[in-house]
Amino acid sequence: MRQTITLKNKTASSRTLQTPVNRNRVTLGLNSKSLFKDTQTVLLKHNNENYYLRLTKNNKVILTK
């Protein structure tokens, strides 16, 4: 089964992607504004490792270990 997702950017153009749907997995959607709030860096812990999600001055996100 495939699901249609429409992505829009700041210029209001959009593109449509066809992605496979796995009904056994739950996808969690988070808004980046709620993650970053008053900070530029978010610490993620995964398998006893630290990862840093950083918001750049150009409003891009970068994940580093």
Secondary structure, DSSP 8 states (H G I E B T S, - for coil): -EEEEEEE-TTS-EEEEEEE--TTS------HHHHHTT-SEEEEEETTEEEEEEE-TTS-EEEE-
